[in-house]
Amino acid sequence: MNSNIYNSPVFEMACRQFDRAADILEMDTRLRQRVKMPKRCLAVSCPIELDNGEVVVYEGFRVQHHLSMGPTKGGLRFHPKVDLGEVAALAMWMSWKCALAGLPYGGAKGGIAVDPFALSLGELERLSRRYMQEMIPFVGPNVDVMAPDVGTTPQVMAWMMDTYSSYVGSNASAVVTGKPVGLGGSEGRKEATGYGVAYFAKSYLDDLGIAPEEATAVVQGFGNVGSEAAKALNRFGVKVIAISDVSGGYHNPHGIDIGDAIKYVSKNRTLEGWNGGDQIPNDELLEIKCDILAPCALERVINETNASKLNCRIIAEGANGPTTNQADAILAENPDVLIVPDILCNSGGVIVSYFEWVQDLQSTFWTRKEVLNRLCKLLDRSKAELEAQRSKLGCSRREAALSLGIHRVAEAKRIRGLFP
């Protein structure tokens, strides 16, 4: 079954990944489409008044992939290139990610086609609140729980929580995660995704017998995930020699001053004009010789054009879907490159979002140390289960991760049965 609703290269990529994993699992044909296709998609108009009095209508989307194991869970993306197909693919990947981590969630994702940097703070608030208002019939702490993603922040989550709470007439902190700590957010949530990327990179360095102090890393994408991954890699002893964002790449073979780069971006929004490294094009940055390449931006940046040119030992996928199917096939022929697949590598964010949700529901809050200790235990468990599955099936790490997550969702649907 092909979909006319989710027609996009990213969705097709996610579907091909699913089909490969389903073949490995020899999944019953009666289950395949039920497990594969999203349960629900929403497209809404979000009109807001700009500061100059003009009224602009933005397109917003939300896809809920399945609700067989609990409420759906997933981020909200503000980016000019957001479309329904991309959002659907991200929701699918979130489903497998949650199941792989053993979380009681289905996957979801949302987005608005907008450049958030082009909006004033007031315009951003009006857009965030309007989007949540349109979503109210379809979200809730036990229905669908949103979180930050590309272009959104804890402040956006705070506005959305307030909008939903005003509608239901009581404080509903569990309706979103990634909130400021003072509003029921969790300690450790901000750094969770990037920390997890670095944690897995270090873990696989250990497996390869490479000391972190002797290793180098390149981080593509210097938003929340990339900057936190770079910070954590530094703390583990790894030298980060290149970073990038939309303004381009910055290379310093002696080591990037991550703290200085973060301060610069906090003040200037991007790395443009930063003097902490030699500026190079983003495509060249991906090909720098290093031990760890961490793509932490958008989808499909590693493709059939550049896959054979990569010069790293480990690809730690901080972004969702950064490696195309064609690139996977090329990299499979190179035994010197180890891929830590996205649904494992960047799962730290949704795991700590789960912790935040649990804390909000129970009104009991943990310290940062408690959160990170719990996170590391789940990351270690997921890695061990993935490696056992890889050994059992004789497949790639991506196929092992996907087959584990997909199998768990399929089992839940099989056991629940098909509603008449």
C-alpha positions in Angstrom: 0.0 0.0 0.0 1.4 3.4 -1.0 0.2 6.6 0.6 -1.0 9.7 -1.2 -1.3 11.6 2.0 2.3 11.3 3.2 4.0 11.7 -0.2 7.6 12.7 0.6 11.2 11.3 0.2 11.6 11.2 4.0 8.4 9.2 4.5 9.4 6.8 1.7 12.7 6.4 3.4 11.1 5.5 6.7 8.7 3.0 4.9 11.7 1.3 3.2 13.3 0.9 6.6 10.1 -0.6 8.0 9.7 -3.0 5.1 13.3 -4.3 5.5 12.8 -4.9 9.2 9.4 -6.5 8.7 10.9 -8.9 6.1 13.6 -9.8 8.6 10.9 -10.5 11.2 8.8 -12.4 8.6 5.9 -10.3 9.9 2.4 -11.5 9.2 0.9 -9.7 6.2 -2.3 -9.0 8.2 -0.2 -7.0 10.7 2.1 -5.1 8.3 0.0 -2.1 7.3 -1.6 -1.8 10.7 1.9 -1.5 12.3 3.3 0.7 9.5 0.7 3.4 8.7 0.0 6.3 11.1 -3.2 6.2 13.0 -4.1 9.9 12.7 -2.9 13.0 11.0 -4.0 16.6 11.5 -3.4 19.6 9.3 -4.5 23.0 10.8 -4.4 26.6 9.9 -2.8 28.9 12.5 -3.6 32.5 11.8 -1.8 35.1 13.9 -1.5 38.9 13.9 2.1 40.1 13.4 3.5 43.1 15.3 2.9 45.3 12.2 -0.9 44.4 12.2 -0.7 42.0 9.2 -2.5 38.7 9.6 -0.6 35.6 8.4 -1.8 32.0 8.3 0.7 29.3 9.0 0.3 25.6 8.3 0.6 23.2 11.2 0.7 19.4 11.3 0.5 16.6 13.9 0.8 12.9 13.2 0.1 10.3 15.8 1.5 7.0 14.7 -0.1 4.5 17.1 -1.8 4.4 20.5 -1.5 0.7 21.2 1.0 1.0 24.1 0.0 4.3 25.7 -0.3 7.9 24.7 1.7 9.2 21.7 4.9 11.1 22.4 6.9 13.4 20.2 8.4 16.7 19.4 7.1 19.9 17.8 9.3 21.3 15.0 9.2 25.0 13.8 11.1 25.0 10.4 10.4 26.5 7.0 10.6 23.1 5.3 8.2 21.2 7.5 5.6 19.2 5.6 3.2 16.4 6.4 5.3 13.6 5.0 8.3 14.6 7.0 6.2 14.8 10.2 4.8 11.3 9.5 8.2 9.8 9.0 9.4 11.4 12.3 6.3 10.0 14.1 7.1 6.5 12.7 10.7 6.7 13.9 9.5 7.9 17.3 7.3 4.8 17.6 10.2 2.4 17.1 12.4 4.6 19.4 10.0 4.5 22.3 9.4 0.7 21.9 13.2 0.0 21.7 13.7 2.0 24.9 10.8 0.1 26.6 8.6 3.3 27.1 4.8 3.1 27.3 4.3 5.4 24.3 3.4 5.4 20.6 5.2 7.9 18.4 4.0 11.3 17.3 5.5 14.4 15.8 4.3 17.9 15.0 5.4 20.9 13.0 4.7 24.3 11.7 6.1 25.6 8.4 7.8 28.7 9.7 11.2 30.3 10.3 11.0 30.9 14.1 14.0 33.3 13.9 11.9 35.6 11.7 9.3 36.1 14.4 9.4 38.4 17.4 9.0 36.9 20.8 5.4 38.1 20.9 4.6 36.6 17.5 6.3 33.3 18.5 4.1 33.2 21.6 0.9 33.8 19.6 1.8 31.1 17.1 2.6 28.6 19.8 -0.6 29.2 21.7 -2.7 29.1 18.5 -1.2 25.8 17.4 -2.0 24.3 20.8 -5.5 25.7 20.7 -6.1 23.9 17.4 -4.6 20.7 18.9 -6.6 20.6 22.1 -9.3 18.0 21.0 -6.5 15.6 20.1 -3.9 16.0 22.8 -3.6 15.5 26.6 -1.5 13.8 29.3 -3.0 10.4 28.4 -3.5 11.0 24.6 -0.6 12.9 23.1 2.3 14.6 24.9 4.4 17.1 23.0 8.1 18.1 23.5 10.6 20.5 21.9 12.3 19.8 18.6 14.1 21.8 16.0 13.2 25.5 16.3 11.2 25.1 19.6 12.3 25.7 23.2 11.2 25.2 26.8 9.6 28.6 26.6 7.4 27.4 23.7 6.4 24.4 25.8 5.5 26.7 28.7 3.1 28.7 26.5 1.5 25.6 25.2 1.1 24.1 28.6 -0.5 27.3 29.8 -2.9 27.4 26.9 -4.0 23.8 27.5 -4.3 24.3 31.2 -6.4 27.4 30.7 -8.8 25.4 28.5 -9.2 22.5 30.9 -9.4 24.7 34.0 -6.6 23.2 36.0 -2.8 22.9 35.9 -1.9 20.2 33.3 1.9 20.1 33.5 2.0 16.6 32.0 0.6 17.7 28.6 4.0 18.6 27.4 7.6 17.8 28.4 10.8 19.8 27.9 9.3 22.7 30.0 11.3 25.0 32.3 12.1 23.2 35.6 10.1 25.8 37.5 6.9 24.7 35.7 7.3 21.0 36.2 10.1 20.3 33.8 12.8 17.7 34.7 16.3 18.3 35.7 18.6 16.9 33.0 16.0 17.2 30.2 17.8 20.0 28.3 21.0 18.0 27.8 19.4 14.5 27.6 19.5 14.0 23.9 23.0 15.3 23.3 24.3 13.6 26.4 22.9 10.3 25.2 24.6 10.8 21.8 27.9 11.3 23.5 27.3 8.5 25.9 26.8 6.0 23.1 29.8 7.4 21.1 32.0 6.9 24.2 30.6 3.4 24.8 31.4 2.3 21.2 34.8 3.9 21.4 35.4 1.7 24.4 34.3 -1.4 22.4 36.7 -0.5 19.6 39.5 0.0 22.2 39.9 3.7 21.5 40.7 5.9 24.5 38.4 9.0 24.6 41.4 11.2 25.2 42.9 10.1 21.9 39.7 10.5 19.9 38.4 13.4 17.8 34.8 14.3 16.9 33.0 16.4 14.3 29.5 17.6 15.2 27.2 18.6 12.4 24.4 20.8 13.7 25.0 23.1 16.7 21.4 23.4 18.1 20.4 22.0 21.4 21.3 18.4 20.5 24.6 19.2 18.8 25.9 21.6 21.4 25.0 19.3 24.3 26.6 16.4 22.5 29.8 18.5 22.0 29.8 19.5 25.7 29.4 15.9 26.8 32.1 14.6 24.4 34.5 17.2 25.8 33.7 16.1 29.4 34.4 12.5 28.3 37.8 13.6 27.1 37.1 13.7 23.3 38.5 16.6 21.3 35.8 18.2 19.1 37.6 19.5 16.0 34.7 20.9 14.0 31.1 22.1 14.4 28.5 23.6 12.1 25.0 25.1 11.8 23.0 26.8 9.0 25.8 29.5 8.6 28.4 26.9 7.7 31.1 24.7 9.3 34.0 25.7 11.6 37.2 23.6 11.8 39.9 23.8 14.4 42.3 20.8 14.5 43.6 21.9 17.9 40.1 21.7 19.3 36.9 23.8 19.3 36.2 25.9 22.4 32.7 24.6 22.9 31.8 26.9 25.8 32.8 30.0 23.7 30.8 28.7 20.7 27.7 28.2 22.9 28.0 31.7 24.3 28.3 33.1 20.8 25.2 31.3 19.5 23.2 32.3 22.6 24.0 36.0 21.8 23.9 35.9 18.0 21.5 32.9 17.2 23.9 31.3 14.8 27.7 30.7 14.5 27.9 33.2 11.6 30.9 35.5 12.2 32.4 33.3 14.9 36.2 33.3 14.9 36.8 30.0 16.8 37.8 28.1 13.7 38.4 28.1 10.0 35.1 28.3 8.1 34.4 25.5 5.7 31.3 24.4 3.7 28.9 22.0 5.5 29.5 19.2 3.0 33.3 19.3 3.5 32.8 19.2 7.3 31.1 15.8 7.0 34.3 14.4 5.3 36.8 15.6 7.9 39.0 12.7 9.3 37.8 12.0 12.8 36.9 9.1 15.1 33.3 10.3 15.8 31.0 12.0 13.3 27.8 13.1 15.0 25.1 14.4 12.5 22.8 16.4 14.8 20.7 18.5 12.4 18.1 17.4 9.9 17.3 14.3 7.8 19.2 12.8 4.8 22.5 14.7 5.2 24.5 11.5 4.6 23.6 10.3 1.2 24.8 8.3 -1.9 26.9 11.3 -2.9 29.0 11.6 0.3 28.8 8.2 2.0 31.9 6.8 0.4 33.8 10.0 1.3 33.3 9.8 5.1 36.5 9.4 7.1 35.3 8.4 10.5 35.1 5.3 12.7 31.8 5.9 14.4 28.7 7.7 13.0 26.6 8.7 16.1 23.2 9.7 14.7 22.0 12.6 16.9 19.4 13.6 14.2 16.5 11.6 13.1 17.0 9.9 9.7 20.3 11.5 8.9 21.5 8.6 6.7 19.6 7.6 3.6 18.9 4.1 2.5 21.3 4.4 -0.4 24.0 5.7 2.0 23.3 2.8 4.4 24.0 0.3 1.5 27.3 2.0 0.7 28.4 2.2 4.3 27.5 -1.5 4.8 30.4 -2.3 2.5 32.9 -0.4 4.8 33.6 -2.5 7.9 35.6 0.3 9.4 32.5 2.5 9.9 30.3 1.7 12.9 26.8 3.3 12.8 25.0 4.0 16.0 21.4 4.2 14.6 19.2 7.2 15.4 16.4 5.4 17.2 19.1 4.2 19.7 21.6 7.0 19.6 19.2 10.0 20.2 16.8 8.2 22.5 18.0 10.0 25.6 15.6 12.9 24.9 12.4 10.9 24.9 13.6 8.8 27.9 14.0 11.8 30.0 10.8 13.3 28.6 9.2 10.1 29.9 10.8 10.7 33.3 9.4 14.3 33.3 5.9 13.0 32.4 6.1 10.5 35.3 7.3 13.1 37.7 4.5 15.5 36.7 1.8 12.8 37.1 3.2 11.9 40.5 4.1 15.4 41.7 7.5 13.9 42.8 10.7 15.3 41.4 14.2 13.9 41.0 17.6 15.5 41.1 19.8 15.8 38.0 22.0 13.0 39.3 19.1 10.7 39.8 17.7 11.5 36.3 21.1 10.9 34.5 21.7 7.7 36.5 18.3 6.4 35.5 19.0 7.5 31.9 22.3 5.7 31.7 20.7 2.4 32.9 18.1 2.5 30.2 20.7 3.4 27.5 22.9 0.5 28.6 19.9 -1.8 28.5 18.9 -0.7 25.0 22.4 -1.1 23.7 22.7 -4.6 25.1 19.4 -5.6 23.7 20.3 -4.2 20.3 23.7 -6.0 20.2 22.0 -9.3 21.2 19.4 -8.8 18.4 22.2 -8.0 15.9 24.1 -11.2 16.9 20.9 -13.3 16.7 19.8 -12.1 13.3 23.2 -11.4 11.7 22.0 -8.0 10.6 23.2 -4.4 10.8 22.7 -2.3 14.0 20.0 -0.2 12.3 18.1 -3.3 11.3 18.5 -4.8 14.8 17.2 -1.6 16.4 14.3 -1.3 14.0 13.3 -4.9 14.2 13.3 -4.8 18.0 11.1 -1.7 18.2 8.8 -2.8 15.4 8.3 -6.3 16.8 7.2 -4.8 20.2 4.7 -2.6 18.5 3.4 -5.4 16.3 3.1 -7.7 19.4 1.0 -5.1 21.2 -1.3 -4.7 18.2 -1.6 -8.5 17.7 -2.5 -9.1 21.4 -5.0 -6.3 21.5 -6.6 -7.6 18.3 -8.4 -5.8 15.5 -11.4 -3.7 16.7 -14.5 -4.8 14.6 
